[in-house]
Structures are given as C-alpha cells and as structure tokens.
C-alpha cells in the first residue's frame, strides 16, 4: 500500500536572500525533550517530505545543531509545500554559467542520502562470556577476611572445570547518507587572495599498517579483542566483559547484553566526536595530526567565504536476535614463557600480540639471536609481568595439535576426555580459564541444559533498530560566493 499525500508534511527550504530552493540542507524533527527524532535532507528542488506526527505542534531544526529550533502549529500546515528559510551559511549555487564560481579541489560535494542498495551494510560481531554460578555450599560462619588483593602475584593453582555460555550479538550497520556536522571555521577572501589553514584532527589512531575505518575504531571502543590484532585477523568477534549467571533466565541475559552493547555504542560514538578536531589560521602547528589546506578565491569581482565543516555519516543499526551457545571453562597453569627460547619459538605470536609496541625493536633483536643487552632483559621482564596475557595468546593461537594433546589429558566428571566434548577453538578467557565451545548441550548441568534448550528452540524476538552518527576523518569545505563588489558599491552609493 502506497502512502498518500496527507501522510506527509512537505516543506520547501529556500535561500533567505533569493528565495530559490536550497539543496542538501539537513532538517531534524525534535521530540518533546529536544532530542532528534528523525533526519532528512532537502532535495534539489528544496523539498523535504516528513511523516505527519501526532500533536498540535511540531518542532524542527533547519541546518546544523547550532541552529535554533522552530515550532510550527500543525493545524496551519497545508497539503502543499511550506517554505522554510535556510541558514545564512548555506552557499547559493547560481544556475547561469556566467555567475558560476569555480571551486577548489578540496571543496566537498553537497551531501545526499545514500540509496540502501548502493551501499552494502557492515556487520559487527560482539560476544559475552557468562559463567554459571556455583551452587551455594555451607561454609564457615565466623568472621572472614573480605579484602580483595588486586596486586597479588598469579599462582599456578588451577581450579575445577566450570560451565557457561557465550552470548553472540550481531549488528548490521547500514549507511543512510552523509551530512554536515558542526561549523568549525570560516574565512572570507577577496578576489585573488588565498589562505593557508591547518586542520588539527586528533581523533584517529595512526599505526604502521595504516589507518582503520571509523566504524572499526568505534567497534574497538565498544568491545576489545582478546589478543590484539592476531585474533582480530582470524576471528571478527569483539568481547565485552564477562558475567556470572545465577538466574537461569537466559532471555534476560541476552536482552541485557544486547542493550548494554547498544548503550555503549551510542556513548562511544559521542566520545569519538569529542576528540580533538579544529581548524586554525596559518601553518605554525606541526604534528602527525596536522594537515595543511589552501583555499583560494579565483573570482575577479566578489568576496568568497569558505566554511569548514565536520563530516558525519548517519547509520541505521539493526541488532539481530542474540545467539547463545554452551561453553566449558578449562583452567590452565601458568607456564614460564619469559625465556628467550619460548619467545623465539613463538615469535610470530609475540609480534602480533605485543602490548607495548615500542618494544618491537627489542623483540626483533631477540628473535635474531641477540639475547644480550638491556633491551632483551626489559622485554623478558615485560613478558613476565603480563604472564597471563601472553600465556593465553600462545594457547589460543599456537599449535592446534599441541592444544589437542593437552585437552585429551583432561576429563570431565564422567571421565570423558575433553577432546570428545569440545571444539578445539578458544573463544576467550575468564581469569586463568579458557572458554571452549561444547559440541552439544548434554554436558551441561540439567537445570541449565533445559534453560538453554528452551532458548534455542524458541528464541525470543529481540531484534531492534537505532541510529548513530559517525564522524569521518578530515573536514569538508564549501565556498559561499557573495554579491559582486561593484554591485554592492553601487547599491551603497544609491542608499
């Protein structure tokens, strides 16, 4: 069924001075609390179709976030287009060739909504480990020492096998278009003048292999990779902090995980926008995050104002129904991996998982047989201080056959070797225990087996949708031409 004309309000965004249509102007509908409830961008004819909303009034914001909202009475809105004035900074592009202003190469095109079939979506994967709580057992009733020692040295005492689940969440990110963000800087140039400006963009991490996409950076801010770039290259899942499950309501655990990831995604997108970004006059600043941009007025008879904007991309995020699988937590003893022999044997793992990238030269010298010097001692001291992390890296990404041999020596309560029960794949780590996926539900405790079977056979419909704005590297520049100087002088003389 197609929507009729009466299902929409039609607004026409026009330039304040000329009254002609303004293309590419963002229009935001605000709710009662002043929060955005929908985004649109004006078409080439200046029109914007907004679905009708209940209530006697509707609040709109024409332009960027620094523009004041306007409030309209819905009863006065007719079926035809209602004219709204565009902000004064919106550049007017004349249609005649004689009045056209040549733009610099750095000038960005007017943003337009992206067709969904033209832009494939991105899928982000997150997972959360949940360990089943141990049944309560009667203990001593006298006073106990309940002080946590967070700086105790790691021990090699391994506990028993524990069971749990892994909650897997998928997010489908679909780009709905690009739009202007905040106005960062403006500079007006007379005919023939030019200006050199420095763009300071400290929002993005620079590494040896290149720069990650903004969506990848946001995903890393929401979750963390278990073992740095090594596991990320093999498996795409990012982990959020684990939890202990005492209630057998797995639907509640899945819902809590899904909303936690959504809330963190929204907060991290705002944190990414709060990172340093600015445009300053001149070229005095010299740093890795600085880029020099030159703008030039190539006209002969008019002043041109260049506006620098923050570029944003608007995403529609659809969260799919979480998947829950059974896992077993296998404790392991901490080996002594802080030796030159072990580092040389697993050098390919240390290269990808090294926590302090400044120690890469020391690692390369050690791998080349140069074990002497302060660099090698400093590297081994670093490995010993992070023994649990590097031990997990070797277990998870090392020799599969060696891991299979170690698991074959471990048996569950029924005496069955773990190699008959689990997949030889490390999903994550909780404390000094690695999480391995179970092949079936039969190994779980009965009460948890029934709860997981009920969730698996009749999963709840938890898919939902929300919207997020992600900044892009760099800035956009638009050129706004003013009236010819001769015409302005004549008008002033007449007045």
Secondary structure, DSSP 8 states (H G I E B T S, - for coil): ----GGGEEEEEEE-TTT--B--S-EEEEE-TTS-EEEEEE--TTSEEEEE--SSSEEEEEESSTTS--EEEEGGG--SS-EEEE--TTS----SSGGG-----TTB--------TTTS--EEEEEEEEEEE---------S-------TT----------EEEEEEEEEEEEEEEEEEEEEEEEEEEE-TT-EEEEEEEE-SS--BTTB---HHHHHHHHHSB-TTTHHHHHH---EE---EEE-S--HHHHHHHHHHHHHHHHHHHHHHHHTS-EEEEESS---STTEEEEEEE---SSEEEEEEEEEEEEEEEEEE---EEEEEEEEE-------SHHHHHHTHHHHHHH-S-GGGHHHHHHHHTT---HHHHHHHHHHHHHTHHHHHHHHHHHS-HHHHHHHHHT-B-TTS-BGGGTEEEEEEEEETTEEEEEESSGGGS-HHHHHHHHHHHHS-----EEEEEEEE-SS-EEEEEEEEEHHHHHHHHHH-
